[in-house]
């Protein structure tokens, strides 16, 4: 389902992608949880749900994973108001 959601994001099917990613984000101990959070944040940004996106990005930065640097760059460069 993760690959489907990524494909949906890339083909501008954002609502479906966000729905799938939200589901994946509820699974505890999911192997690709960091990637799900990162992709979900991108989906939220696309939907102009900046508060939700910011929460996920801050979470990624604080856990020091492979998306931390990119998440920090997005946080630094976005207008959050």
VENBEL-V468446 format. One record per pair of residues at least 6 apart in sequence whose C-alpha atoms are under 6 Angstrom apart, sorted by sequence separation. I is the first residue (numbers start at 1). GAP is how many residues later the second one is. D is the distance in Angstrom with one decimal. If there is no record, write none. Layout:
BEGIN
{{I & GAP & D} {I & GAP & D}}
END
This chain:
BEGIN
{{61 & 7 & 4.3} {9 & 8 & 5.7} {45 & 8 & 6.0} {60 & 8 & 5.4} {8 & 9 & 5.2} {44 & 9 & 5.3} {5 & 12 & 4.4} {41 & 12 & 4.3} {57 & 14 & 5.3} {41 & 15 & 6.0} {21 & 19 & 5.8} {18 & 22 & 6.0} {18 & 25 & 5.9}}
END
